[in-house]
Amino acid sequence: MSAPSVMSDLTKRIESALDDIRPYLEADGGNVRVLDVNTENVVRLEFLGNCGDCPMSTMTFKAGVEEAIRRSVPEVKSIEVVNLVT
């Protein structure tokens, strides 16, 4: 399998994992977008809408987004959110 196919498969699986939690994010006026998955299996995300500036976004990331991705796509090495409110 070529590298682009592997990355495409990873991205699809990450999107699928995020689809499971998106209804909860959307209920609060937010969402999450996959910006990049690099060759070292590092995922870069961006919180959208209310999630982008919510003081609870760290908890949302750790307990929701990160957990969903790690459970469904265990080969992901790390997950970064470019606009995480700390």
Secondary structure, 3 states (H helix, E strand, C coil): CCHHHHHHHHHHHHHHHHHHHHHHHHHCCEEEEEEEECCCCEEEEEEEEHHHCCCCHHHHHHHHHHHHHHHHCCCCCEEEECCCCC
